[in-house]
Amino acid sequence: MEPELVSGIVEINPFTKTQKISLGGLLRIRRYRQGMTRLLGTQLLKNLGLWMRYLDVAYPAKPADYASTWPRCRPSCVSPAGWPSS
């Protein structure tokens, strides 16, 4: 209702979109297989390192401000509340 009060939005769970797995992609496309493996590991283990490795596969070209923004975001990702138990 007051967008000027919002400075940013952070997803608290990387799985807000329903994932669809392509069997053909898993068999034929190495990058797809890597990404899906890392996503599965992230979801099962709640592992930030796997999530970051998934992002490297999913988004090989990072935004210009990535290097300066990530250090500010990391503490909230590793806090006890950063990875929901559900």
PyMOL Python script that loads the backbone (N, CA, C, O; Angstrom):
from pymol import cmd

cmd.read_pdbstr("""\
ATOM      1  N   MET A   1       0.821  -1.188   0.000  1.00  0.00           N
ATOM      2  CA  MET A   1       0.000   0.000   0.000  1.00  0.00           C
ATOM      3  C   MET A   1       0.870   1.260   0.000  1.00  0.00           C
ATOM      4  O   MET A   1       0.433   2.327  -0.429  1.00  0.00           O
ATOM      5  N   GLU A   2       2.129   1.119   0.495  1.00  0.00           N
ATOM      6  CA  GLU A   2       3.050   2.248   0.516  1.00  0.00           C
ATOM      7  C   GLU A   2       4.409   1.807  -0.034  1.00  0.00           C
ATOM      8  O   GLU A   2       5.344   1.566   0.729  1.00  0.00           O
ATOM      9  N   PRO A   3       4.513   1.702  -1.365  1.00  0.00           N
ATOM     10  CA  PRO A   3       5.737   1.172  -1.969  1.00  0.00           C
ATOM     11  C   PRO A   3       6.995   1.976  -1.638  1.00  0.00           C
ATOM     12  O   PRO A   3       8.099   1.433  -1.692  1.00  0.00           O
ATOM     13  N   GLU A   4       6.854   3.232  -1.304  1.00  0.00           N
ATOM     14  CA  GLU A   4       8.040   4.033  -0.971  1.00  0.00           C
ATOM     15  C   GLU A   4       8.700   3.561   0.329  1.00  0.00           C
ATOM     16  O   GLU A   4       9.850   3.908   0.595  1.00  0.00           O
ATOM     17  N   LEU A   5       7.994   2.784   1.127  1.00  0.00           N
ATOM     18  CA  LEU A   5       8.552   2.253   2.371  1.00  0.00           C
ATOM     19  C   LEU A   5       9.329   0.951   2.160  1.00  0.00           C
ATOM     20  O   LEU A   5       9.993   0.470   3.078  1.00  0.00           O
ATOM     21  N   VAL A   6       9.248   0.388   0.969  1.00  0.00           N
ATOM     22  CA  VAL A   6       9.905  -0.876   0.673  1.00  0.00           C
ATOM     23  C   VAL A   6      11.242  -0.611  -0.021  1.00  0.00           C
ATOM     24  O   VAL A   6      11.292   0.017  -1.079  1.00  0.00           O
ATOM     25  N   SER A   7      12.324  -1.099   0.593  1.00  0.00           N
ATOM     26  CA  SER A   7      13.634  -0.912  -0.033  1.00  0.00           C
ATOM     27  C   SER A   7      14.103  -2.178  -0.747  1.00  0.00           C
ATOM     28  O   SER A   7      15.038  -2.123  -1.546  1.00  0.00           O
ATOM     29  N   GLY A   8      13.470  -3.309  -0.470  1.00  0.00           N
ATOM     30  CA  GLY A   8      13.854  -4.542  -1.133  1.00  0.00           C
ATOM     31  C   GLY A   8      12.988  -5.693  -0.679  1.00  0.00           C
ATOM     32  O   GLY A   8      12.270  -5.594   0.316  1.00  0.00           O
ATOM     33  N   ILE A   9      13.063  -6.787  -1.418  1.00  0.00           N
ATOM     34  CA  ILE A   9      12.315  -7.990  -1.089  1.00  0.00           C
ATOM     35  C   ILE A   9      13.299  -9.157  -1.109  1.00  0.00           C
ATOM     36  O   ILE A   9      14.070  -9.311  -2.057  1.00  0.00           O
ATOM     37  N   VAL A  10      13.269  -9.965  -0.075  1.00  0.00           N
ATOM     38  CA  VAL A  10      14.147 -11.129   0.012  1.00  0.00           C
ATOM     39  C   VAL A  10      13.280 -12.367   0.146  1.00  0.00           C
ATOM     40  O   VAL A  10      12.454 -12.462   1.054  1.00  0.00           O
ATOM     41  N   GLU A  11      13.470 -13.318  -0.766  1.00  0.00           N
ATOM     42  CA  GLU A  11      12.750 -14.585  -0.654  1.00  0.00           C
ATOM     43  C   GLU A  11      13.369 -15.385   0.477  1.00  0.00           C
ATOM     44  O   GLU A  11      14.592 -15.472   0.581  1.00  0.00           O
ATOM     45  N   ILE A  12      12.539 -15.967   1.321  1.00  0.00           N
ATOM     46  CA  ILE A  12      13.082 -16.757   2.434  1.00  0.00           C
ATOM     47  C   ILE A  12      13.148 -18.238   2.090  1.00  0.00           C
ATOM     48  O   ILE A  12      13.645 -19.033   2.888  1.00  0.00           O
ATOM     49  N   ASN A  13      12.667 -18.612   0.942  1.00  0.00           N
ATOM     50  CA  ASN A  13      12.750 -19.994   0.508  1.00  0.00           C
ATOM     51  C   ASN A  13      12.948 -19.980  -1.000  1.00  0.00           C
ATOM     52  O   ASN A  13      12.139 -19.386  -1.714  1.00  0.00           O
ATOM     53  N   PRO A  14      14.000 -20.616  -1.506  1.00  0.00           N
ATOM     54  CA  PRO A  14      14.261 -20.566  -2.938  1.00  0.00           C
ATOM     55  C   PRO A  14      13.257 -21.349  -3.777  1.00  0.00           C
ATOM     56  O   PRO A  14      13.358 -21.356  -5.004  1.00  0.00           O
ATOM     57  N   PHE A  15      12.301 -22.003  -3.147  1.00  0.00           N
ATOM     58  CA  PHE A  15      11.384 -22.852  -3.882  1.00  0.00           C
ATOM     59  C   PHE A  15       9.969 -22.302  -3.880  1.00  0.00           C
ATOM     60  O   PHE A  15       9.012 -23.011  -3.566  1.00  0.00           O
ATOM     61  N   THR A  16       9.849 -21.031  -4.234  1.00  0.00           N
ATOM     62  CA  THR A  16       8.523 -20.428  -4.285  1.00  0.00           C
ATOM     63  C   THR A  16       7.825 -20.740  -5.608  1.00  0.00           C
ATOM     64  O   THR A  16       6.613 -20.552  -5.720  1.00  0.00           O
ATOM     65  N   LYS A  17       8.543 -21.199  -6.580  1.00  0.00           N
ATOM     66  CA  LYS A  17       7.974 -21.576  -7.870  1.00  0.00           C
ATOM     67  C   LYS A  17       7.997 -23.093  -7.973  1.00  0.00           C
ATOM     68  O   LYS A  17       8.997 -23.723  -7.628  1.00  0.00           O
ATOM     69  N   THR A  18       6.919 -23.676  -8.438  1.00  0.00           N
ATOM     70  CA  THR A  18       6.862 -25.123  -8.598  1.00  0.00           C
ATOM     71  C   THR A  18       7.910 -25.567  -9.607  1.00  0.00           C
ATOM     72  O   THR A  18       7.967 -25.062 -10.728  1.00  0.00           O
ATOM     73  N   GLN A  19       8.733 -26.512  -9.194  1.00  0.00           N
ATOM     74  CA  GLN A  19       9.781 -27.022 -10.072  1.00  0.00           C
ATOM     75  C   GLN A  19       9.218 -28.121 -10.958  1.00  0.00           C
ATOM     76  O   GLN A  19       8.489 -28.997 -10.492  1.00  0.00           O
ATOM     77  N   LYS A  20       9.561 -28.068 -12.235  1.00  0.00           N
ATOM     78  CA  LYS A  20       9.178 -29.115 -13.176  1.00  0.00           C
ATOM     79  C   LYS A  20      10.456 -29.749 -13.679  1.00  0.00           C
ATOM     80  O   LYS A  20      11.341 -29.058 -14.184  1.00  0.00           O
ATOM     81  N   ILE A  21      10.556 -31.053 -13.546  1.00  0.00           N
ATOM     82  CA  ILE A  21      11.770 -31.755 -13.947  1.00  0.00           C
ATOM     83  C   ILE A  21      11.568 -32.367 -15.327  1.00  0.00           C
ATOM     84  O   ILE A  21      10.569 -33.036 -15.589  1.00  0.00           O
ATOM     85  N   SER A  22      12.532 -32.124 -16.195  1.00  0.00           N
ATOM     86  CA  SER A  22      12.517 -32.682 -17.538  1.00  0.00           C
ATOM     87  C   SER A  22      13.442 -33.891 -17.579  1.00  0.00           C
ATOM     88  O   SER A  22      14.655 -33.745 -17.431  1.00  0.00           O
ATOM     89  N   LEU A  23      12.889 -35.072 -17.776  1.00  0.00           N
ATOM     90  CA  LEU A  23      13.701 -36.278 -17.857  1.00  0.00           C
ATOM     91  C   LEU A  23      14.686 -36.180 -19.018  1.00  0.00           C
ATOM     92  O   LEU A  23      15.849 -36.564 -18.894  1.00  0.00           O
ATOM     93  N   GLY A  24      14.212 -35.665 -20.136  1.00  0.00           N
ATOM     94  CA  GLY A  24      15.097 -35.484 -21.297  1.00  0.00           C
ATOM     95  C   GLY A  24      16.235 -34.534 -20.985  1.00  0.00           C
ATOM     96  O   GLY A  24      17.375 -34.773 -21.383  1.00  0.00           O
ATOM     97  N   GLY A  25      15.933 -33.449 -20.272  1.00  0.00           N
ATOM     98  CA  GLY A  25      16.968 -32.504 -19.876  1.00  0.00           C
ATOM     99  C   GLY A  25      17.986 -33.135 -18.953  1.00  0.00           C
ATOM    100  O   GLY A  25      19.186 -32.891 -19.082  1.00  0.00           O
ATOM    101  N   LEU A  26      17.506 -33.957 -18.009  1.00  0.00           N
ATOM    102  CA  LEU A  26      18.421 -34.634 -17.081  1.00  0.00           C
ATOM    103  C   LEU A  26      19.371 -35.574 -17.815  1.00  0.00           C
ATOM    104  O   LEU A  26      20.539 -35.702 -17.448  1.00  0.00           O
ATOM    105  N   LEU A  27      18.863 -36.225 -18.846  1.00  0.00           N
ATOM    106  CA  LEU A  27      19.672 -37.194 -19.584  1.00  0.00           C
ATOM    107  C   LEU A  27      20.625 -36.528 -20.576  1.00  0.00           C
ATOM    108  O   LEU A  27      21.742 -37.007 -20.774  1.00  0.00           O
ATOM    109  N   ARG A  28      20.201 -35.438 -21.198  1.00  0.00           N
ATOM    110  CA  ARG A  28      20.966 -34.871 -22.312  1.00  0.00           C
ATOM    111  C   ARG A  28      21.756 -33.608 -21.992  1.00  0.00           C
ATOM    112  O   ARG A  28      22.757 -33.331 -22.653  1.00  0.00           O
ATOM    113  N   ILE A  29      21.334 -32.841 -20.999  1.00  0.00           N
ATOM    114  CA  ILE A  29      21.924 -31.512 -20.806  1.00  0.00           C
ATOM    115  C   ILE A  29      22.675 -31.460 -19.476  1.00  0.00           C
ATOM    116  O   ILE A  29      22.070 -31.484 -18.405  1.00  0.00           O
ATOM    117  N   ARG A  30      23.993 -31.390 -19.565  1.00  0.00           N
ATOM    118  CA  ARG A  30      24.832 -31.422 -18.366  1.00  0.00           C
ATOM    119  C   ARG A  30      24.516 -30.255 -17.419  1.00  0.00           C
ATOM    120  O   ARG A  30      24.414 -30.456 -16.209  1.00  0.00           O
ATOM    121  N   ARG A  31      24.362 -29.060 -17.949  1.00  0.00           N
ATOM    122  CA  ARG A  31      24.090 -27.887 -17.111  1.00  0.00           C
ATOM    123  C   ARG A  31      22.746 -28.030 -16.375  1.00  0.00           C
ATOM    124  O   ARG A  31      22.634 -27.663 -15.205  1.00  0.00           O
ATOM    125  N   TYR A  32      21.755 -28.552 -17.054  1.00  0.00           N
ATOM    126  CA  TYR A  32      20.451 -28.780 -16.437  1.00  0.00           C
ATOM    127  C   TYR A  32      20.582 -29.790 -15.296  1.00  0.00           C
ATOM    128  O   TYR A  32      20.026 -29.595 -14.216  1.00  0.00           O
ATOM    129  N   ARG A  33      21.327 -30.873 -15.550  1.00  0.00           N
ATOM    130  CA  ARG A  33      21.540 -31.909 -14.543  1.00  0.00           C
ATOM    131  C   ARG A  33      22.262 -31.324 -13.321  1.00  0.00           C
ATOM    132  O   ARG A  33      21.892 -31.618 -12.184  1.00  0.00           O
ATOM    133  N   GLN A  34      23.281 -30.507 -13.550  1.00  0.00           N
ATOM    134  CA  GLN A  34      24.003 -29.868 -12.448  1.00  0.00           C
ATOM    135  C   GLN A  34      23.073 -28.975 -11.635  1.00  0.00           C
ATOM    136  O   GLN A  34      23.064 -29.030 -10.405  1.00  0.00           O
ATOM    137  N   GLY A  35      22.293 -28.157 -12.328  1.00  0.00           N
ATOM    138  CA  GLY A  35      21.388 -27.240 -11.640  1.00  0.00           C
ATOM    139  C   GLY A  35      20.353 -27.978 -10.808  1.00  0.00           C
ATOM    140  O   GLY A  35      20.115 -27.619  -9.655  1.00  0.00           O
ATOM    141  N   MET A  36      19.740 -28.997 -11.374  1.00  0.00           N
ATOM    142  CA  MET A  36      18.709 -29.731 -10.648  1.00  0.00           C
ATOM    143  C   MET A  36      19.297 -30.486  -9.461  1.00  0.00           C
ATOM    144  O   MET A  36      18.658 -30.576  -8.413  1.00  0.00           O
ATOM    145  N   THR A  37      20.498 -31.027  -9.608  1.00  0.00           N
ATOM    146  CA  THR A  37      21.159 -31.725  -8.504  1.00  0.00           C
ATOM    147  C   THR A  37      21.421 -30.751  -7.356  1.00  0.00           C
ATOM    148  O   THR A  37      21.195 -31.080  -6.191  1.00  0.00           O
ATOM    149  N   ARG A  38      21.892 -29.567  -7.686  1.00  0.00           N
ATOM    150  CA  ARG A  38      22.185 -28.570  -6.655  1.00  0.00           C
ATOM    151  C   ARG A  38      20.913 -28.043  -6.009  1.00  0.00           C
ATOM    152  O   ARG A  38      20.893 -27.783  -4.806  1.00  0.00           O
ATOM    153  N   LEU A  39      19.858 -27.885  -6.787  1.00  0.00           N
ATOM    154  CA  LEU A  39      18.576 -27.463  -6.208  1.00  0.00           C
ATOM    155  C   LEU A  39      18.049 -28.519  -5.230  1.00  0.00           C
ATOM    156  O   LEU A  39      17.584 -28.188  -4.140  1.00  0.00           O
ATOM    157  N   LEU A  40      18.124 -29.770  -5.624  1.00  0.00           N
ATOM    158  CA  LEU A  40      17.656 -30.849  -4.755  1.00  0.00           C
ATOM    159  C   LEU A  40      18.470 -30.879  -3.461  1.00  0.00           C
ATOM    160  O   LEU A  40      17.912 -30.999  -2.371  1.00  0.00           O
ATOM    161  N   GLY A  41      19.792 -30.769  -3.591  1.00  0.00           N
ATOM    162  CA  GLY A  41      20.645 -30.745  -2.412  1.00  0.00           C
ATOM    163  C   GLY A  41      20.345 -29.567  -1.507  1.00  0.00           C
ATOM    164  O   GLY A  41      20.343 -29.699  -0.283  1.00  0.00           O
ATOM    165  N   THR A  42      20.092 -28.418  -2.110  1.00  0.00           N
ATOM    166  CA  THR A  42      19.760 -27.227  -1.331  1.00  0.00           C
ATOM    167  C   THR A  42      18.471 -27.439  -0.555  1.00  0.00           C
ATOM    168  O   THR A  42      18.387 -27.107   0.628  1.00  0.00           O
ATOM    169  N   GLN A  43      17.477 -27.987  -1.218  1.00  0.00           N
ATOM    170  CA  GLN A  43      16.180 -28.188  -0.578  1.00  0.00           C
ATOM    171  C   GLN A  43      16.258 -29.223   0.540  1.00  0.00           C
ATOM    172  O   GLN A  43      15.673 -29.032   1.606  1.00  0.00           O
ATOM    173  N   LEU A  44      16.969 -30.302   0.304  1.00  0.00           N
ATOM    174  CA  LEU A  44      17.044 -31.372   1.305  1.00  0.00           C
ATOM    175  C   LEU A  44      17.962 -31.023   2.475  1.00  0.00           C
ATOM    176  O   LEU A  44      17.652 -31.333   3.626  1.00  0.00           O
ATOM    177  N   LEU A  45      19.086 -30.380   2.181  1.00  0.00           N
ATOM    178  CA  LEU A  45      20.094 -30.137   3.205  1.00  0.00           C
ATOM    179  C   LEU A  45      20.082 -28.717   3.777  1.00  0.00           C
ATOM    180  O   LEU A  45      20.779 -28.432   4.751  1.00  0.00           O
ATOM    181  N   LYS A  46      19.280 -27.822   3.165  1.00  0.00           N
ATOM    182  CA  LYS A  46      19.252 -26.412   3.584  1.00  0.00           C
ATOM    183  C   LYS A  46      20.686 -25.853   3.610  1.00  0.00           C
ATOM    184  O   LYS A  46      21.110 -25.237   4.587  1.00  0.00           O
ATOM    185  N   ASN A  47      21.410 -26.083   2.521  1.00  0.00           N
ATOM    186  CA  ASN A  47      22.825 -25.785   2.454  1.00  0.00           C
ATOM    187  C   ASN A  47      23.079 -24.553   1.595  1.00  0.00           C
ATOM    188  O   ASN A  47      22.802 -24.561   0.395  1.00  0.00           O
ATOM    189  N   LEU A  48      23.603 -23.496   2.204  1.00  0.00           N
ATOM    190  CA  LEU A  48      23.862 -22.246   1.483  1.00  0.00           C
ATOM    191  C   LEU A  48      24.905 -22.431   0.398  1.00  0.00           C
ATOM    192  O   LEU A  48      24.784 -21.842  -0.676  1.00  0.00           O
ATOM    193  N   GLY A  49      25.924 -23.232   0.653  1.00  0.00           N
ATOM    194  CA  GLY A  49      26.954 -23.468  -0.357  1.00  0.00           C
ATOM    195  C   GLY A  49      26.387 -24.083  -1.629  1.00  0.00           C
ATOM    196  O   GLY A  49      26.767 -23.691  -2.733  1.00  0.00           O
ATOM    197  N   LEU A  50      25.482 -25.044  -1.481  1.00  0.00           N
ATOM    198  CA  LEU A  50      24.837 -25.645  -2.656  1.00  0.00           C
ATOM    199  C   LEU A  50      23.961 -24.632  -3.379  1.00  0.00           C
ATOM    200  O   LEU A  50      23.890 -24.624  -4.608  1.00  0.00           O
ATOM    201  N   TRP A  51      23.298 -23.784  -2.612  1.00  0.00           N
ATOM    202  CA  TRP A  51      22.456 -22.749  -3.228  1.00  0.00           C
ATOM    203  C   TRP A  51      23.318 -21.790  -4.056  1.00  0.00           C
ATOM    204  O   TRP A  51      22.942 -21.416  -5.167  1.00  0.00           O
ATOM    205  N   MET A  52      24.461 -21.401  -3.519  1.00  0.00           N
ATOM    206  CA  MET A  52      25.345 -20.501  -4.245  1.00  0.00           C
ATOM    207  C   MET A  52      25.904 -21.187  -5.497  1.00  0.00           C
ATOM    208  O   MET A  52      26.041 -20.554  -6.543  1.00  0.00           O
ATOM    209  N   ARG A  53      26.223 -22.465  -5.390  1.00  0.00           N
ATOM    210  CA  ARG A  53      26.699 -23.214  -6.560  1.00  0.00           C
ATOM    211  C   ARG A  53      25.582 -23.371  -7.598  1.00  0.00           C
ATOM    212  O   ARG A  53      25.846 -23.356  -8.800  1.00  0.00           O
ATOM    213  N   TYR A  54      24.339 -23.520  -7.135  1.00  0.00           N
ATOM    214  CA  TYR A  54      23.206 -23.556  -8.073  1.00  0.00           C
ATOM    215  C   TYR A  54      23.105 -22.222  -8.818  1.00  0.00           C
ATOM    216  O   TYR A  54      22.918 -22.198 -10.034  1.00  0.00           O
ATOM    217  N   LEU A  55      23.229 -21.126  -8.088  1.00  0.00           N
ATOM    218  CA  LEU A  55      23.144 -19.810  -8.733  1.00  0.00           C
ATOM    219  C   LEU A  55      24.231 -19.635  -9.782  1.00  0.00           C
ATOM    220  O   LEU A  55      23.998 -18.997 -10.809  1.00  0.00           O
ATOM    221  N   ASP A  56      25.411 -20.188  -9.543  1.00  0.00           N
ATOM    222  CA  ASP A  56      26.489 -20.111 -10.535  1.00  0.00           C
ATOM    223  C   ASP A  56      26.114 -20.829 -11.820  1.00  0.00           C
ATOM    224  O   ASP A  56      26.502 -20.401 -12.907  1.00  0.00           O
ATOM    225  N   VAL A  57      25.358 -21.924 -11.703  1.00  0.00           N
ATOM    226  CA  VAL A  57      24.914 -22.663 -12.887  1.00  0.00           C
ATOM    227  C   VAL A  57      23.726 -21.947 -13.541  1.00  0.00           C
ATOM    228  O   VAL A  57      23.688 -21.783 -14.760  1.00  0.00           O
ATOM    229  N   ALA A  58      22.769 -21.527 -12.728  1.00  0.00           N
ATOM    230  CA  ALA A  58      21.541 -20.924 -13.256  1.00  0.00           C
ATOM    231  C   ALA A  58      21.781 -19.525 -13.837  1.00  0.00           C
ATOM    232  O   ALA A  58      21.170 -19.143 -14.835  1.00  0.00           O
ATOM    233  N   TYR A  59      22.674 -18.775 -13.200  1.00  0.00           N
ATOM    234  CA  TYR A  59      22.943 -17.396 -13.616  1.00  0.00           C
ATOM    235  C   TYR A  59      24.445 -17.181 -13.731  1.00  0.00           C
ATOM    236  O   TYR A  59      25.047 -16.551 -12.861  1.00  0.00           O
ATOM    237  N   PRO A  60      25.064 -17.700 -14.802  1.00  0.00           N
ATOM    238  CA  PRO A  60      26.521 -17.580 -14.912  1.00  0.00           C
ATOM    239  C   PRO A  60      26.986 -16.124 -15.044  1.00  0.00           C
ATOM    240  O   PRO A  60      28.096 -15.798 -14.625  1.00  0.00           O
ATOM    241  N   ALA A  61      26.167 -15.259 -15.610  1.00  0.00           N
ATOM    242  CA  ALA A  61      26.497 -13.835 -15.709  1.00  0.00           C
ATOM    243  C   ALA A  61      25.778 -13.114 -14.572  1.00  0.00           C
ATOM    244  O   ALA A  61      24.550 -13.029 -14.558  1.00  0.00           O
ATOM    245  N   LYS A  62      26.542 -12.605 -13.633  1.00  0.00           N
ATOM    246  CA  LYS A  62      25.968 -11.949 -12.449  1.00  0.00           C
ATOM    247  C   LYS A  62      25.688 -10.471 -12.729  1.00  0.00           C
ATOM    248  O   LYS A  62      26.324  -9.874 -13.597  1.00  0.00           O
ATOM    249  N   PRO A  63      24.733  -9.877 -11.993  1.00  0.00           N
ATOM    250  CA  PRO A  63      24.477  -8.442 -12.125  1.00  0.00           C
ATOM    251  C   PRO A  63      25.723  -7.643 -11.734  1.00  0.00           C
ATOM    252  O   PRO A  63      26.576  -8.136 -10.995  1.00  0.00           O
ATOM    253  N   ALA A  64      25.821  -6.436 -12.223  1.00  0.00           N
ATOM    254  CA  ALA A  64      26.991  -5.597 -11.970  1.00  0.00           C
ATOM    255  C   ALA A  64      27.237  -5.369 -10.481  1.00  0.00           C
ATOM    256  O   ALA A  64      28.388  -5.252 -10.063  1.00  0.00           O
ATOM    257  N   ASP A  65      26.187  -5.305  -9.678  1.00  0.00           N
ATOM    258  CA  ASP A  65      26.352  -5.019  -8.246  1.00  0.00           C
ATOM    259  C   ASP A  65      26.413  -6.284  -7.381  1.00  0.00           C
ATOM    260  O   ASP A  65      26.350  -6.188  -6.155  1.00  0.00           O
ATOM    261  N   TYR A  66      26.533  -7.442  -7.985  1.00  0.00           N
ATOM    262  CA  TYR A  66      26.516  -8.702  -7.240  1.00  0.00           C
ATOM    263  C   TYR A  66      27.623  -8.765  -6.180  1.00  0.00           C
ATOM    264  O   TYR A  66      27.362  -9.108  -5.026  1.00  0.00           O
ATOM    265  N   ALA A  67      28.848  -8.435  -6.572  1.00  0.00           N
ATOM    266  CA  ALA A  67      29.986  -8.546  -5.652  1.00  0.00           C
ATOM    267  C   ALA A  67      29.836  -7.623  -4.444  1.00  0.00           C
ATOM    268  O   ALA A  67      30.294  -7.960  -3.352  1.00  0.00           O
ATOM    269  N   SER A  68      29.209  -6.478  -4.623  1.00  0.00           N
ATOM    270  CA  SER A  68      29.048  -5.558  -3.493  1.00  0.00           C
ATOM    271  C   SER A  68      27.779  -5.848  -2.691  1.00  0.00           C
ATOM    272  O   SER A  68      27.710  -5.516  -1.508  1.00  0.00           O
ATOM    273  N   THR A  69      26.787  -6.457  -3.313  1.00  0.00           N
ATOM    274  CA  THR A  69      25.514  -6.724  -2.642  1.00  0.00           C
ATOM    275  C   THR A  69      25.545  -8.019  -1.836  1.00  0.00           C
ATOM    276  O   THR A  69      25.017  -8.065  -0.725  1.00  0.00           O
ATOM    277  N   TRP A  70      26.155  -9.071  -2.376  1.00  0.00           N
ATOM    278  CA  TRP A  70      26.128 -10.372  -1.719  1.00  0.00           C
ATOM    279  C   TRP A  70      26.661 -10.333  -0.288  1.00  0.00           C
ATOM    280  O   TRP A  70      26.030 -10.924   0.588  1.00  0.00           O
ATOM    281  N   PRO A  71      27.787  -9.673   0.002  1.00  0.00           N
ATOM    282  CA  PRO A  71      28.255  -9.659   1.399  1.00  0.00           C
ATOM    283  C   PRO A  71      27.233  -9.073   2.380  1.00  0.00           C
ATOM    284  O   PRO A  71      27.203  -9.465   3.547  1.00  0.00           O
ATOM    285  N   ARG A  72      26.407  -8.149   1.922  1.00  0.00           N
ATOM    286  CA  ARG A  72      25.371  -7.579   2.799  1.00  0.00           C
ATOM    287  C   ARG A  72      24.218  -8.557   2.991  1.00  0.00           C
ATOM    288  O   ARG A  72      23.563  -8.528   4.032  1.00  0.00           O
ATOM    289  N   CYS A  73      23.958  -9.409   2.029  1.00  0.00           N
ATOM    290  CA  CYS A  73      22.842 -10.363   2.100  1.00  0.00           C
ATOM    291  C   CYS A  73      23.214 -11.646   2.836  1.00  0.00           C
ATOM    292  O   CYS A  73      22.356 -12.273   3.457  1.00  0.00           O
ATOM    293  N   ARG A  74      24.470 -12.035   2.773  1.00  0.00           N
ATOM    294  CA  ARG A  74      24.909 -13.321   3.315  1.00  0.00           C
ATOM    295  C   ARG A  74      24.536 -13.539   4.785  1.00  0.00           C
ATOM    296  O   ARG A  74      24.063 -14.626   5.117  1.00  0.00           O
ATOM    297  N   PRO A  75      24.726 -12.558   5.687  1.00  0.00           N
ATOM    298  CA  PRO A  75      24.391 -12.819   7.096  1.00  0.00           C
ATOM    299  C   PRO A  75      22.958 -13.287   7.323  1.00  0.00           C
ATOM    300  O   PRO A  75      22.714 -14.142   8.174  1.00  0.00           O
ATOM    301  N   SER A  76      22.014 -12.738   6.572  1.00  0.00           N
ATOM    302  CA  SER A  76      20.624 -13.173   6.765  1.00  0.00           C
ATOM    303  C   SER A  76      20.410 -14.581   6.211  1.00  0.00           C
ATOM    304  O   SER A  76      19.509 -15.292   6.657  1.00  0.00           O
ATOM    305  N   CYS A  77      21.221 -14.981   5.254  1.00  0.00           N
ATOM    306  CA  CYS A  77      21.090 -16.333   4.696  1.00  0.00           C
ATOM    307  C   CYS A  77      21.648 -17.401   5.614  1.00  0.00           C
ATOM    308  O   CYS A  77      21.209 -18.550   5.565  1.00  0.00           O
ATOM    309  N   VAL A  78      22.610 -17.041   6.448  1.00  0.00           N
ATOM    310  CA  VAL A  78      23.216 -18.042   7.332  1.00  0.00           C
ATOM    311  C   VAL A  78      22.685 -17.978   8.762  1.00  0.00           C
ATOM    312  O   VAL A  78      23.104 -18.763   9.613  1.00  0.00           O
ATOM    313  N   SER A  79      21.776 -17.058   9.028  1.00  0.00           N
ATOM    314  CA  SER A  79      21.196 -16.975  10.362  1.00  0.00           C
ATOM    315  C   SER A  79      20.248 -18.155  10.579  1.00  0.00           C
ATOM    316  O   SER A  79      19.774 -18.743   9.607  1.00  0.00           O
ATOM    317  N   PRO A  80      19.963 -18.510  11.826  1.00  0.00           N
ATOM    318  CA  PRO A  80      19.045 -19.629  12.086  1.00  0.00           C
ATOM    319  C   PRO A  80      17.685 -19.452  11.403  1.00  0.00           C
ATOM    320  O   PRO A  80      17.046 -20.435  11.030  1.00  0.00           O
ATOM    321  N   ALA A  81      17.254 -18.231  11.242  1.00  0.00           N
ATOM    322  CA  ALA A  81      15.953 -17.997  10.593  1.00  0.00           C
ATOM    323  C   ALA A  81      16.065 -17.955   9.086  1.00  0.00           C
ATOM    324  O   ALA A  81      15.047 -17.888   8.397  1.00  0.00           O
ATOM    325  N   GLY A  82      17.283 -17.992   8.553  1.00  0.00           N
ATOM    326  CA  GLY A  82      17.487 -17.852   7.117  1.00  0.00           C
ATOM    327  C   GLY A  82      17.040 -19.041   6.295  1.00  0.00           C
ATOM    328  O   GLY A  82      16.680 -18.876   5.129  1.00  0.00           O
ATOM    329  N   TRP A  83      17.051 -20.239   6.868  1.00  0.00           N
ATOM    330  CA  TRP A  83      16.658 -21.438   6.144  1.00  0.00           C
ATOM    331  C   TRP A  83      15.482 -22.086   6.877  1.00  0.00           C
ATOM    332  O   TRP A  83      15.678 -22.763   7.886  1.00  0.00           O
ATOM    333  N   PRO A  84      14.278 -21.885   6.379  1.00  0.00           N
ATOM    334  CA  PRO A  84      13.091 -22.449   7.043  1.00  0.00           C
ATOM    335  C   PRO A  84      13.185 -23.965   7.159  1.00  0.00           C
ATOM    336  O   PRO A  84      13.754 -24.630   6.294  1.00  0.00           O
ATOM    337  N   SER A  85      12.626 -24.496   8.227  1.00  0.00           N
ATOM    338  CA  SER A  85      12.683 -25.938   8.441  1.00  0.00           C
ATOM    339  C   SER A  85      11.627 -26.694   7.653  1.00  0.00           C
ATOM    340  O   SER A  85      11.692 -27.920   7.561  1.00  0.00           O
ATOM    341  N   SER A  86      10.681 -26.007   7.095  1.00  0.00           N
ATOM    342  CA  SER A  86       9.622 -26.702   6.341  1.00  0.00           C
ATOM    343  C   SER A  86      10.068 -27.026   4.940  1.00  0.00           C
ATOM    344  O   SER A  86       9.306 -27.609   4.168  1.00  0.00           O
TER     345      SER A  86
END
""", "prot")
cmd.dss("prot")
cmd.show_as("cartoon", "prot")
cmd.util.cbc("prot")
cmd.orient("prot")
